[in-house]
Amino acid sequence: MATTTTTYSAEYVNESNAGRIVGLVGTFHFLALAFVSLRVYVRAVMVRAFGVDDGLIVAAVVRLWSPHSKLLLLV
């Protein structure tokens, strides 16, 4: 199976917003992870009432980050 590489012109690369988009998405992912971590800490440690809804939130975060974990390990 042959691989093809696409070469973009310098004008196209300079006009692309890909860097901004990736930065914005990364920022919101980090903020979401921070809020979930704070909620889990408060519910598990301070209130000691870790419920089913908290478990579902943790499962959703693990599911969200599982495809990205391989990419983070490669960096």
N, C-alpha and C positions, 0 to 999 in steps of 0.2 A: 504494500500500500504506500503510495507516494504521498509525501507531505508537501503542501504548498505554503509559501510564505507571501504575505501581502506587504508591499512597501508603500507607505503613504508619503505624500509630498510634505515638505516643511510647512507650507501654508496651511494644509489640512491639520497637521499636528498642532500648530500654533492656535488655530481657531477652535480646536476641540475643547470641550468642557469636561472631558473624562476625569481629569485630576480633581476638579472641584466636586464632581458627582461622587467619586469614590471617597473623598474626604468627608463629605456631608453624610453619606451613608455610614461610614465608619464611626463618625461622631455620634450619630443617633443610636447605633448598635451599642457603643460604649455606654451611653447614657441609660439605655434600657437595661443593660447588664448591671450597672451601678444601682439603679432603683430596685431591681429584683433582688440583688444581694442585700441591700438595706432592709427590704421587706422581710426576707428570710431571716436575717439576723434578729430583727425586732420580734417577729412571731415565734422564732425558735428559742431565743435566749432570754429576751426581756419579758415577754408575755407568757411564754411557755404554752402556746396554743397553736401549734403547727397543724393546720387543717388540710383537708383534701384539696381545696382551692390553691393552697400554697404548693402542694405537691404537683399539681397540674401546671402551675407556673414554672416550677423548676424543670419539669419534663419538657415543656415547650422551649425553654432556654437551651437545654441540652440538645434537643432536636435541632434548634436553630444553629447552634455552634458546631455540631458534629461534622458537617461538610467542610467547615472552615478550619477545623483543627489540623488537618494535614497541611493546609497552606500555611498556617502559622508556624508549624514545626519546620517548614522548609526555609523560612526567612532567617 
